[in-house]
Amino acid sequence: MIRARGGCTNCRRHRKKSDQQRPCCKRCRSLGYECSGYSNPQRWVNYAAVSTVSSNQAPPEVTSSLALPAPPPKYETQMTLLLFHQYVNYGLRMFCKGYSQSWIRPFFLDMSTTSPSVPILSAAIQFYIHQGPSVPVLECIDLALKTFRYEVVSYQDTLKAGILSAGVLLCKLNFLQAQPCTPYIRMISEVYNLNTQINFPVLQQNVAVRHALELLAVMDIPQLVLGRVCPSLGLWKRFREAQDSWEGGRMTGVEVVSGMPMDLLDIFADAEHDHTENLILRLSLWEWQGDTAECLQHNLWDAWRLAGVVDLRRRDRCSRRLQDRQSDHDADESCGDTSVLDRLMAVISIIFDCSRLPKHRHVLIGLIFPLVVASLEVPYLKRHAEAKQIVDNVRNAIKAERTYNLAKVVFQLLDDAWNDGSSWYDIDERARSQGVEVALM
């Protein structure tokens, strides 16, 4: 028997002395365990998979290929499937504003048959929605993470729609808890080379992979996540530019998660690649080019378009870092052009009034991005009591229905902005300092 320095990974995990024999130790054999061997598996640190192999070159018989992590424990199938179907039928509506007439429900049903991570992650999300961060929920989340990690390492050379879909669900689970999610987007992109190259011909032919990448890319749009730990990778922009070479050109229609037209999201995705003035001009000139939509839907799109203009101006103020509070106030007064903000508040008020009707209750979640953008215009709100009342009404309505951590974190950040009182309050920096990320899509 060849002896190796250090015990097998099973013995080290349980802090037991190993006989250090190869190919497997006697302790594992006597207990009926499958010895995990002496290779160095990938371990997950700070949201990314990294190798534990030392920089020192090991003997040839030790440097085998990276071993898989131990398979995750089995979960209760009956309970998981029940929660999964609850998520598909009800929970998805909370995340997808274009749920009712989209491919999203049958898509996740199909993905659940190809990836074991999809049903357990969906169940974890639904469980969290029902009970919040209770012990059983945290155990379910831990099991979901182990299942996803095992699947990623198992198929790291194959771009599977199921794994991408599971990655989307993992991001949603983190967003619900206001925990950093962008490192997971980066990790998935690095594993499948999405940040350097994408096999776009395959995307055109493989509808499932295309849908999964679309869901992942929309969460990478710069303006839709506050407090980013990792910068945007430009997934949406490159995904859309690649469609220019497809037969029929770029896809049109409404993106299912945000409920926004794809060509409107194209402008948001260019936030880090175009000048602010040009972006504002593009948003000002944007019009829906598709079939006739409902009046309420048009109003919601208009709210996002106007909020995009206001948000770009705020970010520009933050980047210029005005020297003192008084000069900012004077500049804001001397400008005198609050027409965009006035129109934004009017549209928000119309949508909020419609959301009181039971059949339009679902549109309330679509106001999160416009609400946050409007709430950060503190000097304007302090001068316009009616606008402040509109913001408070929408906020209270959302707060009554959203009790999970994401809502609490968002409203705490907005309270900090109100107390700060300036128009250059950097909510991104504040979120990063608290170790949270806020999804606005």
C-alpha positions in Angstrom: 0.0 0.0 0.0 1.2 3.5 -0.9 0.9 5.9 2.1 0.1 9.6 1.6 0.6 12.5 3.8 -2.6 13.6 5.5 -5.9 11.8 5.7 -8.6 11.3 3.1 -11.1 14.1 2.8 -13.7 12.1 4.7 -11.4 11.7 7.7 -10.4 15.3 7.6 -14.0 16.4 7.4 -14.8 14.4 10.5 -11.5 15.2 12.2 -10.6 11.6 12.5 -7.2 10.0 12.4 -6.6 8.2 9.1 -4.4 5.3 8.4 -3.5 7.2 5.2 -3.5 4.1 3.0 -4.3 4.2 -0.7 -6.4 3.8 -2.8 -8.8 4.1 0.1 -8.3 4.1 3.9 -9.4 1.3 6.2 -11.6 3.5 8.3 -13.9 4.3 5.4 -14.0 0.7 4.3 -14.9 -0.5 7.9 -17.7 2.0 8.2 -19.0 1.3 4.7 -18.2 4.8 3.4 -17.2 5.5 -0.1 -13.7 6.9 0.4 -13.4 10.3 -1.2 -9.6 9.7 -1.8 -6.7 12.1 -1.3 -7.2 14.4 -4.3 -7.9 18.1 -3.7 -11.5 18.8 -4.6 -12.8 22.2 -5.5 -14.1 24.2 -2.6 -16.4 27.2 -2.6 -15.0 30.3 -1.1 -16.5 33.8 -1.4 -19.1 32.7 -4.0 -16.7 31.1 -6.4 -15.2 27.6 -6.9 -11.5 27.6 -6.4 -9.0 24.8 -6.3 -7.3 23.8 -3.0 -4.3 22.5 -4.8 -1.1 23.9 -3.4 1.4 25.9 -5.5 4.0 23.2 -4.7 4.1 20.4 -7.2 2.8 17.2 -5.7 4.0 13.7 -6.6 2.4 12.3 -9.8 0.3 9.7 -8.1 -1.3 12.4 -5.9 -2.1 15.0 -8.6 -5.1 13.3 -10.2 -8.0 15.3 -11.7 -10.0 17.3 -9.3 -12.5 15.2 -7.4 -16.2 16.0 -7.1 -17.5 17.2 -3.8 -19.5 14.7 -1.8 -23.0 14.3 -3.3 -25.6 16.3 -1.4 -27.9 14.4 1.0 -31.2 13.2 -0.4 -34.2 15.5 0.1 -37.8 14.7 0.7 -39.2 14.4 -2.8 -42.9 14.6 -2.0 -42.5 17.9 0.0 -40.0 19.3 -2.5 -42.4 18.7 -5.4 -45.3 20.2 -3.5 -43.3 23.4 -2.9 -41.9 23.4 -6.4 -45.4 23.4 -8.0 -46.5 26.1 -5.6 -43.6 28.2 -6.7 -44.3 27.5 -10.4 -48.0 28.3 -10.1 -47.8 31.2 -7.6 -44.3 32.2 -6.5 -43.1 32.9 -10.1 -45.8 35.6 -10.4 -43.9 37.6 -7.8 -40.7 37.6 -9.8 -42.0 37.7 -13.4 -44.1 40.7 -14.3 -44.8 39.1 -17.7 -45.9 35.8 -16.2 -49.4 35.4 -17.5 -48.6 35.2 -21.2 -45.1 33.9 -21.3 -43.0 30.8 -21.7 -41.7 30.9 -18.1 -44.0 28.4 -16.4 -43.6 25.5 -18.9 -39.9 26.4 -19.1 -39.3 25.7 -15.4 -41.4 22.6 -15.5 -39.2 21.3 -18.3 -36.0 22.3 -16.5 -37.1 20.5 -13.4 -36.8 17.2 -15.3 -33.2 17.9 -16.5 -31.7 19.5 -13.4 -32.1 18.3 -9.8 -31.1 21.8 -8.6 -34.2 23.4 -10.2 -36.9 21.8 -8.0 -35.0 22.1 -4.7 -34.0 25.7 -5.3 -37.6 26.5 -6.3 -38.8 24.8 -3.2 -36.3 26.8 -1.1 -37.6 30.1 -2.5 -41.2 29.1 -1.9 -40.4 27.9 1.6 -38.7 31.2 2.3 -41.6 33.2 1.0 -44.0 31.2 3.3 -41.9 31.1 6.5 -39.0 33.6 6.2 -35.6 32.7 7.6 -36.7 29.9 10.0 -34.5 26.9 10.8 -36.2 24.5 8.4 -36.0 27.1 5.6 -32.3 27.6 6.2 -31.8 23.8 6.1 -33.6 23.7 2.8 -31.5 26.5 1.5 -28.3 24.8 2.6 -29.4 21.6 0.8 -30.3 23.5 -2.3 -26.8 25.1 -2.4 -25.1 21.8 -2.0 -27.2 20.3 -4.8 -26.4 23.2 -7.1 -22.7 23.2 -6.4 -22.4 19.5 -7.0 -24.2 19.8 -10.3 -22.1 22.8 -11.5 -18.8 20.9 -10.8 -20.2 17.7 -12.4 -21.1 19.4 -15.7 -18.6 22.3 -15.7 -17.7 21.6 -19.3 -21.3 21.5 -20.6 -23.6 24.4 -21.1 -26.9 23.1 -19.7 -30.1 25.1 -19.7 -31.0 23.4 -16.4 -27.9 24.5 -14.6 -28.3 28.1 -15.9 -31.9 28.1 -14.8 -30.8 26.8 -11.4 -28.3 29.7 -11.3 -31.1 32.1 -12.0 -33.1 30.6 -9.1 -30.1 30.9 -6.8 -29.8 34.6 -7.7 -33.5 35.1 -6.9 -33.1 33.3 -3.6 -30.2 35.6 -2.7 -32.0 38.7 -3.8 -35.0 37.8 -1.6 -32.6 37.9 1.4 -30.9 41.0 0.1 -27.6 39.0 0.0 -25.0 39.5 -2.7 -25.9 37.8 -5.9 -23.6 39.3 -8.5 -20.7 37.1 -7.4 -22.8 34.1 -8.4 -23.5 35.6 -11.8 -19.8 36.1 -12.3 -19.1 32.5 -11.1 -21.6 31.0 -13.6 -20.2 33.2 -16.3 -16.6 32.1 -15.6 -17.5 28.4 -15.4 -19.2 28.6 -18.8 -17.0 31.3 -20.4 -20.0 33.6 -20.8 -17.9 36.7 -19.9 -15.5 36.0 -22.8 -17.2 33.9 -25.4 -20.7 32.6 -26.0 -21.6 30.0 -28.5 -24.3 32.2 -30.1 -25.2 29.8 -32.9 -26.2 27.3 -30.3 -28.3 29.9 -28.6 -30.2 30.5 -31.8 -31.0 26.8 -32.2 -31.4 25.8 -28.5 -34.4 27.7 -27.2 -34.0 26.4 -23.6 -30.4 27.7 -23.3 -31.5 31.0 -24.9 -34.3 31.4 -22.4 -32.0 30.6 -19.4 -29.3 33.0 -20.6 -31.9 35.7 -21.1 -33.1 35.3 -17.5 -29.5 35.5 -16.2 -28.6 38.5 -18.5 -31.4 40.7 -17.3 -30.1 40.4 -13.7 -26.8 41.7 -15.0 -28.2 45.0 -16.3 -26.3 47.7 -14.3 -29.2 49.9 -13.2 -31.3 47.1 -11.9 -29.1 46.0 -9.0 -28.1 48.4 -6.2 -24.9 47.9 -4.2 -23.2 45.6 -6.7 -20.3 43.6 -5.3 -19.2 42.7 -8.8 -19.6 45.1 -11.8 -21.9 44.2 -14.7 -20.4 41.7 -17.2 -22.4 43.2 -20.1 -24.3 39.9 -20.7 -27.5 41.5 -21.9 -25.7 43.8 -24.3 -23.6 41.1 -25.9 -26.6 38.7 -25.9 -28.6 41.2 -27.8 -25.8 42.3 -30.2 -25.3 38.7 -31.2 -28.9 38.5 -32.3 -28.1 41.1 -35.0 -26.6 38.2 -37.0 -29.5 35.9 -36.5 -32.1 35.2 -39.1 -34.8 37.9 -38.5 -32.5 40.1 -36.4 -33.0 41.0 -32.7 -35.8 39.4 -30.8 -38.7 41.7 -30.0 -41.4 41.7 -27.4 -41.5 41.9 -23.6 -38.9 40.4 -21.3 -40.6 38.1 -18.8 -38.9 39.0 -15.5 -39.0 42.8 -15.7 -42.1 43.0 -17.9 -40.3 45.6 -19.9 -39.9 45.7 -23.7 -36.5 44.3 -24.8 -35.5 47.4 -26.8 -36.1 49.5 -23.7 -33.9 47.2 -21.6 -31.2 47.7 -24.4 -30.9 51.3 -23.3 -30.6 50.4 -19.6 -27.9 47.9 -20.5 -25.9 50.6 -22.2 -25.5 52.6 -19.0 -21.8 51.8 -18.7 -21.1 52.0 -22.4 -22.7 55.3 -23.5 -22.7 58.9 -22.4 -25.4 60.0 -20.0 -26.7 62.7 -22.4 -27.1 60.2 -25.2 -28.8 57.7 -22.9 -31.3 60.3 -21.7 -32.0 61.3 -25.3 -32.6 57.7 -26.3 -35.0 57.2 -23.3 -36.8 60.4 -24.2 -37.4 59.3 -27.8 -38.2 55.7 -27.0 -41.6 54.4 -28.1 -43.2 51.0 -28.1 -42.9 49.5 -31.6 -44.9 46.3 -31.1 -48.6 45.5 -31.1 -51.1 47.6 -29.3 -50.8 47.0 -25.5 -53.1 47.8 -22.6 -53.1 51.4 -21.4 -52.0 50.3 -17.9 -49.0 48.4 -19.4 -48.1 51.5 -21.4 -48.2 53.5 -18.2 -45.9 51.1 -16.5 -43.4 51.2 -19.3 -43.5 55.0 -19.3 -42.8 55.0 -15.5 -39.7 52.9 -16.1 -38.6 55.1 -19.0 -39.0 58.3 -17.0 -37.4 56.7 -13.9 -34.5 55.7 -16.1 -34.0 59.4 -17.0 -34.2 60.5 -13.4 -31.8 57.7 -12.3 -29.2 58.6 -14.9 -29.3 62.2 -13.7 -28.9 61.2 -10.1 -26.0 58.9 -10.9 -24.4 61.8 -12.8 -24.8 64.0 -9.8 -23.2 61.4 -7.6 -20.2 61.0 -9.9 -19.6 64.7 -9.9 -19.7 64.8 -6.1 -20.9 68.4 -5.5 -19.0 70.1 -2.7 -21.7 71.1 -0.3 -25.4 70.6 0.4 -26.3 74.3 -0.2 -24.8 74.4 -3.7 -26.7 71.3 -4.6 -29.9 72.8 -3.4 -29.3 76.0 -5.3 -28.4 74.2 -8.5 -31.6 72.1 -8.1 -33.7 75.2 -7.7 -32.0 77.2 -10.5 -32.5 74.4 -13.0 -36.2 74.8 -12.6 -36.9 71.9 -14.9 -38.7 69.2 -12.9 -41.0 68.2 -15.7 -39.6 64.6 -15.9 -40.1 64.2 -12.2 -43.6 65.7 -12.4 -44.6 63.3 -15.1 -43.0 60.3 -13.3 -45.0 61.1 -10.2 -48.2 61.5 -12.2 -47.7 58.1 -13.9 -46.9 56.4 -10.6 -50.1 57.8 -9.1 -52.2 56.5 -12.0 -50.7 53.0 -11.8 -51.1 52.9 -8.0 -54.8 53.9 -8.3 -55.3 51.1 -10.8 -53.5 48.6 -8.6 -56.2 48.9 -6.0 -58.5 47.0 -8.2 -58.2 43.2 -7.6 -57.6 42.4 -11.3 -54.6 44.8 -11.4 -53.1 44.0 -8.0 -50.1 42.4 -9.7 -48.9 45.6 -11.3 -47.8 47.0 -7.9 -44.6 45.0 -7.9 -43.7 46.7 -11.2 -43.5 50.0 -9.4 -40.5 49.0 -7.3 -37.9 50.5 -9.7 -39.8 53.8 -10.3 -40.5 54.0 -6.5 -36.9 53.7 -5.5 -35.8 56.2 -8.1 -38.4 58.8 -7.0 -37.7 58.2 -3.3 -34.1 59.2 -3.8 -35.1 62.7 -5.1 -35.3 64.0 -1.5 -35.1 67.8 -2.2 -37.9 67.5 -4.7 -40.1 65.5 -2.4 -39.5 67.9 0.5 -40.8 70.7 -1.8 -43.8 68.8 -3.1 -45.9 67.3 -0.4 -48.3 65.7 -2.9 -45.4 63.8 -4.5 -44.2 62.7 -1.1 -47.7 61.4 -0.2 -47.8 59.4 -3.5 -44.4 57.8 -2.6 -45.6 57.0 0.9 -48.8 55.4 -0.4 -47.0 53.1 -2.8 -44.4 52.2 -0.2 -47.0 51.3 2.4 -48.9 49.2 -0.1 -45.8 47.2 -1.0 -44.7 46.9 2.6 -48.0 45.4 3.5 -47.5 42.5 1.0 -43.7 42.1 1.1 -42.4 41.2 4.5 -39.1 39.4 3.5 -35.7 40.9 4.1 -35.3 42.5 0.7 -38.3 44.9 1.3 -36.9 45.8 4.8 -33.5 46.5 3.4 -34.8 48.7 0.5 -37.0 50.8 2.8 -34.2 51.2 5.3 -31.9 52.5 2.6 -34.6 54.9 1.4 -35.0 56.1 5.0 -31.3 56.8 5.2 -31.6 58.8 1.9 -34.4 60.9 3.4 -32.4 61.6 6.5 -29.4 62.5 4.5 -31.5 65.1 2.6 -29.2 65.6 -0.4 -29.9 64.9 -4.0 -26.5 63.2 -4.5 -27.0 60.4 -1.9 -25.1 57.4 -3.2 -27.4 54.4 -2.4 -25.1 52.0 -4.2 -22.2 52.8 -1.9 -24.5 52.7 1.2 -25.7 49.2 0.2 -22.2 48.0 -0.4 -21.1 49.3 3.0 -23.9 47.2 4.6 -23.0 44.1 2.6 -26.3 43.9 0.7 -27.5 43.9 -2.9 -30.9 45.1 -3.9 -32.7 43.9 -7.0 -35.1 46.4 -8.6 -36.3 44.3 -11.5 
